[in-house]
Amino acid sequence: MTREAAGGLLPSVAGLGVQQIESGLWRWSAPHPEWERDATPTTGWIEEVGSVYCELPGAILLVDPVVPADAGEAARLWSALDRDVERLGRPVCVVVTVHWHRRGADAMVARYGAHDGVVPDGARAIALGDPIGETAYVLPQFGALVMGDVVIGGDAIEGEHAPGLRACPPGWYGSTAAERAWYGGPGRPGALRRLAREPVERVLTTHGSPLLTGGAAALEALAEGASGRRAA
């Protein structure tokens, strides 16, 4: 989003926040439209979820896009996106990190005639190899990695306000024996080590605050940590 296009969004307002990471790279957050408070305090994620807007040489890439439920906030988001799509005149690509993160993806595809699930030049998809099928996206020109559920912000769980990154709670990968084996066995640290080899400073999380410096080192620390729960 351009600064002009997002001028009405940059000041944080109830239900919608927009953060410029770098020129051409933005993260916006809004309440998840289907969020419900989790009775288990160690697994309940906060209501706000994040999305990424990225300007690449041949396309606009949207990752895990969420549209606010509030009509006024949604209109402001659409207005900013509409102006940038028109300004750049580039195709729009929409991807998700995991299948239940479609959120506003269908609305974005319909509005912009976007390429659904297509990773444009200038971005790379990395499959984590987990039973759920999560994918991370590398944005090399921005030194950024976009994550879904496996890695979240240290403040992504209700009642926790730690800095940096953490692994998602075990319960998020507890529906099947295969999920539990991947989370608790060598699968998860192996995936984190592969991600840590990417030259990234920034880890843009869907849940919780993004990490804007030291991303690769933080991912390596998560992989190597005995508990695998948190890295600053």
N, C-alpha and C positions, 0 to 999 in steps of 0.2 A: 504494500500500500504506500502511496506517496504521503508525505506529510500533509499536503493539502487535502488529499482524499480522506485521510483519517483524522483531520483536524477536529471534528466533532467527537471522535472516539478516544483520542489520546488521553484526555482527562478521565480518570477512572470514574465510572458511574455505576450505580447499583445494577448488578447483573451482567456487566460487560466491561472487560478491561483489555486494552490493546498495548502491546509492548514492542517497540522497535528494537530488534536485536542488532541490526545493521541495515544500511540502505539496501532495500530489496528483500529483506528478511524480517518477517513480523510473526509474532505469536499473539493470538487472542484467546481469551477465556470467557466462559459463560456457564451458567448453571446447566447441568445435564438435565435434559427434559424428562428423564425417567428416574431421576435419583430418588432413593428412599433411604432414610437413616438406618444403618446396620445396627442390630442389637448387640453385636460383638464388637467391643471397642478396639480390638487389635486388628480388625479387618475392614472396618467401615471407612470408605474413602470419602474425602470431602466433596461437596456438591459441585464445585467449580472444576471444569475440565478444559484442557488446552487444545488449540488447533494451530497449524502453521500455514502461513502464506509465504511463498518463495518465488521470486522473479528469476528465472533462468534464461539463458540466451534465446531459446526457441519456444519457451512455454511459461505459463504460470502454473505452479504446483501447489495444490492444497492437500494437506495431510490431516486426517481425522477431523474434518470440518464440523463444527457445531453451530447451529443457528439458535439464538436465544428464543425462548418461548414467548417472552414479552414482545408484543407486536411493535412497539416503538423502538426497542433496542434492535430487533431484527431488521427494521427498516433502515436504521443507521448503518448496520453492518452491510446490508445489501447495497446501499448507496455508495459506500466506500469501495466495495468490491466492483460494482458496476463501473465506476469511474476508472479504476485501474485496468480492468479488462478492456475497456474502450480505448484508453490511452495507449496501452501497449500493443493492442491488436494481435496478440499471440494466442494460440490455442490454450485451453485450460485442461489440466490433468488433475484428477482426483484419485487419491489412494488412501487406504486405511492401514493401520499397523496390525489390526486383528479384526476379525469379521464382525464383532459386535460393536466396533467403533464407527459404524456407518453414520450414525447420528444424522447430520445434515447432508451427507454425501449425495443422496438421491436428489435432494433439492438443488444442490450445486450443479449436478450433471444436467438436470432438466433446464435450469436457468441459462446455463452457458453452453449447452451442447458439448459438455466436457467429455474428455476421453476417460472412461471409468477404468481404474486399475492399471493405467498405462504410466510407466515411469519414464519421464522424458530425459533426453540428453542433459547432462549436468547433475543428475542425481543417480544414486545406485541403491538397489534394494538388497538387503542381507537377511536371508531367512535364518531364524534362530534355531531351527531344527526341533522345536518343542511340539508336543502333541496337539496343541491348540492352533499352531500355525502362525505365530507372530512374526512380523517382518519389521526390521528397522530400516531407516532410510538415511543414507549419507549424502550430505550436501557439500562436496569438496571445496567449492569456491568460498564457502562461508565457514569452513572448519566446523561443521555442525552435524550432529546425529540426532534424528528424531526417533524417540522410543514410544512404545505403547504401554504395556502393563508390567513387563518383567522388571524394568527399572523405573522407579518413580522418585519424585522429590521427597526430601526428608520431612516435609510438612504435609504430605499427601493423605495421611491417615488422621482421622478426627482425633483431636486431643494431643497430637504430636507436632512439635514445631522445631525440629532439628534442621540444621543447614545441610547442604549437599544432597547426595543421592542415597537411596536405600533400595534394597530388593523389595518387591511386592510381598505381602504376607503369604505364608505357605498355603493358606486357605484359598487363595486365588487360583492355585494350581492343585486343587485337592479333589476334583470331581471324579477322577478315575485313577486307577492304579498306575497307568502310564504317565499321567500328569505328576503324580506324587513322586514317581521314580525319577522323572526328568528334573524336577525341582530339587529334590534331596540328593540326587546322585551327581555324576560328573557332567551331565548335560548342561545344566545352567552355568556353572563356572566356565565350562568350555566355550559356551556361546559368548559369555562376557569377555573372555580373553580374546576371542576373535574380534569383537567390537573394539577392544582396547588397542588393537594394533592399527586401527584407523587413525589418521592424523587429525583428531578432532579436539577442539577446545571446549565446544559447547554441546551440552546434551539437553535437547528440548523435550521435556517430558509432557505426557498427556495429563498425568495426575501429579499435582504439586508443582512447586516452583522449579523452573529450569536451572541448570548449572551453566554458567557462562564462561568459566575459566577452569582449566585443569581437567577437562572431561575424560581424556584417555586414562590419566592417572587414577581418577576416581573409579572408572570402570574396572581397572586392574585391581584396585584395592577391594572392590566388591567381590571380585572373583577369588582373590587370595584370602580374604577375611575368613576367620574360623567360623563365624556365624553367618557371614555373607549378608548381613543386614544393612549396614550403613557405611558410607565413606564420605568424608568431608570434601 
